[in-house]
């Protein structure tokens, strides 16, 4: 069963609808008991880093999440701000992150007026990604796939071995990371049509 963590943020129903169409069992988890039933976990997120971390810290789900992910090795996928929360910190706020991935969240670099005109923030819309490593999360997804993005910040990963994919928006930035059982995904697979559906299906199949 896949638990979609409901701590007050994220496109929770959209994930549930995708898995319902795929006939893959999932549950929107609002309690520790529901979370502990999970074989996989999705941590969604939208909006500002500090707001998301505050809601998660106050939800009562932070400690059981740490235990399931770090001690029991349950696969987890953080989506958009959910990915950024996995870092140690963020330039967007002052709170500490989950520290599940070595790296900090940085603002996308817009280094000139011309650059800013061509690449306005937030980065919103369809963008291709570039695979840096093979991984089961990309099974049956086309070469040079496009996914839907909506963000102004990204996770700058400290370890190249953890970077599975990059994207280009002005400069190149990390958009998919993996640290053992932990996946971070900057784009929105739940809004990315067939490629996003395949990615969520792949995550459900990961051992």
C-alpha positions as CSV (number, residue, x, y, z in Angstrom):
1,X,0.0,0.0,0.0
2,X,1.2,3.5,-0.9
3,X,0.7,6.2,1.8
4,X,0.3,9.7,0.5
5,X,1.2,11.9,3.5
6,X,-1.5,14.5,4.3
7,X,0.1,17.1,6.5
8,X,-1.9,20.0,5.0
9,X,-0.1,20.6,1.7
10,X,0.2,19.2,-1.8
11,X,-1.9,17.7,-4.6
12,X,-2.9,14.8,-2.5
13,X,-6.1,13.9,-4.4
14,X,-4.3,14.0,-7.7
15,X,-1.9,11.3,-6.6
16,X,-4.7,9.2,-5.3
17,X,-6.6,9.5,-8.6
18,X,-3.6,8.3,-10.6
19,X,-3.1,5.3,-8.4
20,X,-6.9,4.5,-8.5
21,X,-6.8,4.5,-12.3
22,X,-3.7,2.2,-12.1
23,X,-5.5,-0.1,-9.7
24,X,-2.7,0.3,-7.2
25,X,-3.7,0.4,-3.5
26,X,-3.1,3.7,-1.8
27,X,-4.2,5.6,1.2
28,X,-4.2,9.3,2.2
29,X,-2.4,9.1,5.5
30,X,-3.3,11.6,8.2
31,X,-2.3,9.5,11.3
32,X,0.6,7.5,12.5
33,X,-1.4,4.3,12.3
34,X,-2.2,4.9,8.6
35,X,1.4,5.8,7.9
36,X,2.7,2.6,9.5
37,X,0.8,0.5,7.1
38,X,2.7,1.9,4.1
39,X,5.0,-0.1,1.9
40,X,5.8,3.1,-0.1
41,X,5.4,6.7,0.9
42,X,4.7,9.9,-1.2
43,X,5.6,13.2,0.5
44,X,3.9,15.9,-1.6
45,X,4.5,19.7,-1.2
46,X,3.7,23.1,-2.6
47,X,4.4,26.6,-1.5
48,X,7.1,27.9,0.7
49,X,9.7,25.7,2.5
50,X,9.3,27.0,6.0
51,X,5.5,26.8,5.8
52,X,5.7,23.2,4.6
53,X,8.2,22.2,7.3
54,X,6.1,23.9,10.0
55,X,3.0,22.0,9.0
56,X,4.9,18.7,8.9
57,X,6.7,19.3,12.2
58,X,3.3,20.1,13.8
59,X,1.4,17.2,12.2
60,X,2.7,14.5,14.5
61,X,4.0,12.6,11.5
62,X,7.6,13.8,11.4
63,X,9.1,11.3,13.9
64,X,7.3,8.2,12.4
65,X,8.3,9.4,8.9
66,X,12.0,9.5,10.0
67,X,11.7,6.1,11.5
68,X,10.0,4.5,8.5
69,X,12.4,6.1,6.0
70,X,15.7,6.1,7.8
71,X,15.4,3.0,10.1
72,X,13.0,0.7,8.3
73,X,14.1,1.6,4.7
74,X,10.6,2.2,3.3
75,X,10.9,3.8,-0.2
76,X,9.7,7.4,-0.2
77,X,9.3,9.9,-3.0
78,X,9.3,13.6,-2.2
79,X,7.5,15.7,-4.8
80,X,8.3,19.4,-5.6
81,X,8.6,21.1,-2.1
82,X,8.4,17.6,-0.7
83,X,11.8,17.0,-2.4
84,X,13.2,20.3,-1.1
85,X,12.2,19.4,2.4
86,X,14.5,16.4,2.2
87,X,17.5,18.7,2.1
88,X,19.4,20.1,5.1
89,X,18.2,23.7,4.7
90,X,16.8,26.2,2.2
91,X,17.6,29.7,1.0
92,X,13.8,30.3,1.0
93,X,13.6,30.0,4.8
94,X,15.3,29.5,8.1
95,X,14.1,26.2,9.3
96,X,16.1,22.9,9.1
97,X,15.0,20.4,6.6
98,X,14.6,16.6,7.0
99,X,18.3,16.0,6.1
100,X,17.5,12.9,4.2
101,X,19.6,14.0,1.2
102,X,22.9,15.8,1.5
103,X,22.4,19.2,0.0
104,X,20.7,22.6,0.4
105,X,17.9,24.2,-1.5
106,X,19.0,27.2,-3.7
107,X,17.1,29.8,-5.7
108,X,17.2,29.2,-9.5
109,X,19.9,31.6,-10.8
110,X,18.8,34.5,-13.0
111,X,22.1,36.4,-13.6
112,X,21.0,39.2,-15.9
113,X,18.0,41.2,-17.1
114,X,18.1,39.5,-20.4
115,X,18.3,36.1,-18.7
116,X,15.4,37.0,-16.3
117,X,13.2,38.1,-19.3
118,X,13.8,34.8,-21.1
119,X,13.6,32.6,-17.9
120,X,11.1,34.3,-15.5
121,X,10.4,32.8,-12.1
122,X,8.7,30.8,-11.1
123,X,9.8,28.2,-13.6
124,X,6.3,27.1,-14.7
125,X,5.4,24.7,-17.5
126,X,6.7,21.7,-19.5
127,X,10.4,21.0,-19.5
128,X,12.5,18.1,-20.7
129,X,14.9,16.3,-18.3
130,X,18.2,14.6,-18.9
131,X,19.0,11.3,-17.4
132,X,22.4,11.1,-15.6
133,X,22.0,7.5,-14.4
134,X,19.8,4.6,-15.2
135,X,17.2,3.8,-12.5
136,X,14.0,1.7,-12.2
137,X,12.1,5.0,-11.6
138,X,12.6,5.7,-15.4
139,X,11.5,2.3,-16.7
140,X,9.3,2.6,-19.9
141,X,9.7,6.4,-20.0
142,X,10.7,7.8,-23.3
143,X,14.1,9.4,-24.1
144,X,14.1,13.2,-23.5
145,X,10.8,13.1,-21.6
146,X,8.9,16.2,-20.7
147,X,7.4,16.9,-17.2
148,X,5.5,19.7,-15.7
149,X,7.4,22.1,-13.3
150,X,6.3,24.8,-11.0
151,X,9.1,26.2,-8.7
152,X,11.7,28.9,-8.0
153,X,14.0,26.8,-5.9
154,X,15.8,23.5,-6.4
155,X,17.8,21.0,-4.3
156,X,21.6,21.5,-5.0
157,X,22.8,18.0,-4.2
158,X,26.3,17.6,-2.6
159,X,26.9,14.1,-4.1
160,X,27.0,13.6,-7.8
161,X,26.2,9.9,-7.3
162,X,22.8,10.8,-5.9
163,X,21.7,12.8,-9.0
164,X,19.5,10.8,-11.3
165,X,18.4,13.6,-13.7
166,X,19.0,17.3,-14.4
167,X,16.9,19.8,-16.2
168,X,17.8,23.1,-18.0
169,X,16.1,26.4,-17.3
170,X,18.7,29.0,-18.0
171,X,21.2,27.0,-16.0
172,X,21.2,23.3,-15.4
173,X,19.7,22.1,-12.1
174,X,19.1,18.8,-10.4
175,X,15.5,17.6,-10.7
176,X,15.6,13.9,-9.6
177,X,17.8,12.6,-6.7
178,X,18.1,9.2,-5.0
179,X,19.7,8.3,-1.7
180,X,19.2,4.6,-1.2
181,X,15.4,4.3,-0.6
182,X,14.8,8.0,-0.8
183,X,13.7,9.7,-4.1
184,X,13.4,13.4,-4.6
185,X,11.4,14.7,-7.7
186,X,11.2,18.4,-8.4
187,X,8.6,18.2,-11.1
188,X,4.9,17.2,-10.7
189,X,4.4,13.7,-12.1
190,X,0.7,13.9,-11.1
191,X,0.4,16.7,-13.6
192,X,2.6,15.2,-16.3
193,X,0.3,13.0,-18.3
194,X,1.7,9.6,-19.5
195,X,5.3,10.2,-18.4
196,X,4.2,11.2,-14.9
197,X,1.8,8.2,-14.7
198,X,4.6,5.8,-15.8
199,X,6.9,7.3,-13.2
200,X,4.4,6.9,-10.4
201,X,3.7,3.4,-11.5
202,X,7.5,2.7,-11.5
203,X,7.8,4.0,-8.0
204,X,5.0,1.7,-6.9
205,X,6.9,-1.3,-8.3
206,X,10.3,-0.5,-6.6
207,X,11.4,-3.1,-4.2
